[in-house]
Amino acid sequence: MIHLGVRSIGTVAGRADRVKGSLMFDEEQFQHALRQPRLSKPVPEFLNSNRAVPIRAIPEAELQARTLEWFGEFERKLELYGKLGVDLSWVMEWAKKYWWSFLVRDMSLNHELYAPDIRYTDVTTFGRTIVGIDEFVKYNFAFFDAIPDWRYDPLPNQVYLDVTPEGTVRTVIRYLGSGHWTGPLRLYPYDESAPVIYGNGRFIQCPAVDRYHFNADGLMEEGETLYDFLDATQRGGVLPRDDSWQFRALMAASKLPALLARIGTVR
């Protein structure tokens, strides 16, 4: 076995900033947020969705327990890296602040979480890249405005951590988003000019995968959220079932532009 001297990934300045930040954020704040219920109504036994098969809805108490389990597993993962000579203990504090900030809708620690020029993509950007903390916050609050009790809960055994030879830290996390879709969801650019998908008040619960890259100061500099748009909109009752006439009519609408494209090619 190769034994490495313990090294901390991140600059001295970056670690100092995290120490200062810890004076404003403590474990009790995290634990309080974890214990606090967020969903506005009881969770049904099964989602009232338009998917082809029944989907069991996970109640909030189980979501909270899974989140607690996830953080325990993540801590053990970071401890393993430490035994291998790579100190990533700061990632745990970052993860707790990040999860807490979205759960309680408190953006006061953003400067300790994100690079000023953070670059981020989402299914709803249609291929564009969000740049800067303000735009990143606007994008996230588009979902909170549409689903006021929206909560994120990481799934146990579904986090992947990578450190490059140059010291770049990268993570991939799969999680569930849960809440009651009662308002309009604005897509890019997340303002009054944006295309809108209207919720019908149903409880929605769907999985997604996030990818985060960190700079030398321990701040997220690049990220991406991926999910199945058909799955999400069918779970929310917006897109019809695949075996319905409405869904087949929507799909059939693609026939005309395809036909016109072929005619144009022939000409």
C-alpha positions in Angstrom: 0.0 0.0 0.0 1.2 3.5 -0.8 1.2 5.8 2.2 0.8 9.5 1.5 1.5 12.4 3.8 -1.7 14.2 4.7 -2.4 17.1 2.4 -5.4 19.5 2.5 -6.9 20.3 -0.8 -7.5 24.1 -1.1 -5.4 27.2 -0.5 -4.6 28.6 3.0 -6.7 31.6 2.2 -9.7 29.5 1.2 -9.4 27.5 4.4 -9.2 30.7 6.5 -12.4 31.9 4.9 -14.2 28.7 5.8 -13.0 29.0 9.4 -14.4 32.6 9.6 -17.6 31.3 8.1 -18.0 28.6 10.7 -18.4 31.4 13.3 -21.7 32.3 11.5 -22.9 28.8 11.0 -22.9 26.0 13.5 -24.0 22.4 13.9 -27.1 23.3 15.8 -28.4 25.4 12.8 -27.9 22.4 10.6 -29.6 20.0 13.0 -32.5 22.4 13.6 -33.1 22.6 9.8 -33.0 18.9 9.6 -35.6 18.4 12.3 -37.9 21.1 11.0 -40.8 19.9 8.7 -41.1 21.8 5.4 -43.9 20.2 3.4 -47.2 22.1 3.6 -49.4 19.1 3.5 -49.3 15.4 4.3 -47.6 13.2 1.6 -49.9 10.8 -0.2 -49.2 7.1 -0.2 -48.6 7.2 -4.0 -47.9 10.1 -6.3 -50.9 11.3 -8.3 -48.8 11.2 -11.4 -49.2 10.4 -15.1 -46.3 7.9 -15.2 -47.0 4.4 -16.5 -46.5 2.7 -13.1 -47.5 3.6 -9.6 -44.8 5.5 -7.6 -44.7 5.3 -3.8 -44.3 8.8 -2.3 -41.7 9.1 0.4 -43.1 10.8 3.5 -41.2 13.7 5.1 -40.0 11.8 8.2 -38.4 9.2 5.9 -36.8 12.0 3.8 -35.3 13.5 7.0 -34.0 10.1 8.1 -32.5 9.5 4.7 -30.8 12.9 4.7 -29.3 12.2 8.2 -28.1 8.8 7.0 -26.6 10.4 3.9 -24.5 12.9 5.9 -23.3 10.1 8.1 -22.2 8.1 5.1 -20.5 11.1 3.5 -18.6 11.8 6.7 -17.2 8.2 6.7 -16.3 8.7 3.0 -14.3 11.8 3.8 -12.6 10.1 6.7 -11.4 7.4 4.4 -9.8 10.0 2.1 -8.1 11.4 5.2 -6.6 7.9 6.0 -5.3 7.9 2.4 -3.6 11.2 3.0 -6.1 13.6 1.5 -7.8 16.0 3.9 -11.3 16.8 2.5 -12.9 17.6 5.9 -13.9 21.1 4.6 -16.3 19.4 2.1 -18.5 18.3 4.9 -18.9 21.8 6.2 -19.6 23.0 2.7 -22.2 20.3 2.1 -24.1 21.2 5.4 -24.1 24.9 4.6 -25.3 24.3 1.0 -28.1 22.0 2.1 -29.1 24.3 4.9 -29.2 27.4 2.8 -31.7 25.9 0.3 -33.8 24.3 3.0 -34.3 27.5 5.0 -34.0 29.8 1.9 -31.1 31.7 3.5 -28.6 33.0 0.9 -26.4 34.8 3.4 -23.5 32.3 3.1 -23.4 32.3 -0.7 -19.9 33.9 -0.7 -18.6 30.9 1.3 -20.2 28.4 -1.1 -19.8 29.7 -4.7 -17.2 31.4 -6.8 -18.3 34.9 -7.9 -18.3 33.7 -11.6 -19.9 30.3 -10.9 -21.0 28.7 -14.1 -24.1 26.4 -14.0 -26.4 24.6 -16.3 -29.9 23.0 -15.9 -32.4 21.3 -18.1 -34.4 24.6 -18.0 -31.6 26.7 -19.5 -32.1 25.0 -22.9 -28.3 24.6 -23.3 -27.4 28.1 -22.0 -25.0 28.5 -19.1 -25.9 30.6 -16.0 -23.0 32.8 -14.9 -22.6 34.5 -11.5 -24.1 34.0 -8.1 -27.1 36.4 -8.6 -28.2 34.5 -11.7 -27.6 31.2 -9.9 -29.9 32.3 -7.1 -32.5 33.6 -9.5 -32.6 30.2 -11.2 -33.0 28.3 -7.9 -35.8 30.6 -6.6 -37.8 30.0 -9.8 -38.4 26.6 -8.4 -39.1 27.8 -4.9 -41.6 30.3 -6.3 -43.4 27.5 -8.1 -43.1 25.0 -5.3 -42.9 27.0 -2.0 -42.4 23.9 0.2 -39.8 22.4 -2.1 -37.1 20.5 -0.3 -34.0 18.6 -1.4 -32.9 15.3 0.2 -29.8 13.4 -0.9 -30.2 9.7 -1.4 -28.0 7.4 0.7 -25.2 5.4 -1.2 -25.6 7.8 -4.2 -22.8 10.3 -3.8 -19.5 10.1 -5.8 -16.4 12.0 -4.9 -13.4 12.5 -7.1 -10.0 14.3 -6.6 -7.8 14.9 -9.6 -4.0 14.6 -9.5 -4.0 18.4 -9.6 -6.2 18.6 -6.5 -9.5 19.6 -8.1 -12.4 18.2 -6.1 -15.5 17.0 -8.0 -18.8 15.5 -6.7 -21.9 13.9 -8.2 -25.0 13.6 -6.0 -28.4 12.0 -6.7 -31.2 13.3 -4.6 -35.0 13.8 -4.4 -36.9 17.0 -4.8 -40.3 17.1 -3.0 -43.1 19.6 -2.7 -46.5 20.8 -3.8 -46.4 22.5 -7.3 -48.9 25.3 -6.7 -47.4 28.1 -8.8 -46.0 28.9 -12.2 -42.5 27.5 -12.9 -40.6 30.1 -15.0 -37.9 28.6 -17.2 -34.8 30.5 -18.5 -34.3 33.5 -18.1 -36.5 33.0 -14.9 -38.2 36.4 -15.1 -41.5 37.8 -16.5 -40.4 37.2 -20.1 -39.7 33.5 -19.5 -41.8 30.5 -20.8 -43.9 29.1 -18.0 -45.2 25.7 -16.9 -48.2 26.0 -14.6 -48.5 23.6 -11.6 -51.8 22.2 -10.6 -51.2 21.9 -6.8 -50.2 18.2 -6.9 -47.5 16.8 -4.7 -44.4 16.1 -6.8 -41.4 14.1 -6.0 -38.7 13.4 -8.5 -35.0 12.4 -8.6 -32.2 14.5 -10.1 -28.4 14.3 -10.3 -26.1 17.3 -9.5 -22.4 17.6 -10.5 -20.2 20.1 -8.7 -16.6 21.2 -9.3 -14.7 23.2 -6.7 -11.8 25.7 -7.1 -8.7 25.8 -4.9 -10.6 28.0 -2.3 -13.2 25.3 -1.8 -15.9 27.2 -3.7 -18.2 25.7 -6.3 -17.0 27.1 -9.7 -19.0 24.9 -12.0 -22.1 22.8 -11.7 -24.9 21.1 -13.5 -28.3 19.6 -12.7 -29.7 16.8 -14.8 -33.1 15.1 -14.6 -35.6 13.5 -16.9 -37.9 16.3 -18.1 -40.6 13.8 -19.3 -40.5 12.1 -15.9 -40.7 15.3 -13.9 -43.6 16.8 -15.9 -45.5 13.5 -15.8 -45.0 13.2 -12.1 -46.3 16.7 -11.7 -49.4 15.9 -13.8 -48.5 18.4 -16.4 -47.6 16.1 -19.3 -50.3 13.4 -20.0 -49.7 9.6 -19.7 -47.9 8.0 -22.7 -51.0 5.9 -23.5 -53.4 8.8 -23.6 -54.8 10.4 -26.7 -53.5 13.8 -25.5 -49.9 12.5 -25.3 -50.2 10.9 -28.7 -51.6 14.1 -30.2 -48.6 16.1 -28.8 -46.2 13.6 -30.3 -48.0 13.6 -33.6 -47.5 17.3 -33.8 -43.9 16.6 -34.7 -45.0 15.0 -37.9 -45.6 18.3 -39.7 -42.2 20.0 -39.2 -40.5 16.6 -40.0 -42.5 16.5 -43.3 -41.7 20.1 -44.2 -38.0 19.4 -43.4 -38.0 16.4 -45.8 -39.7 18.4 -48.5 -37.1 21.2 -48.1 -34.3 18.6 -48.4 -35.8 17.2 -51.6 -35.9 20.7 -53.1 
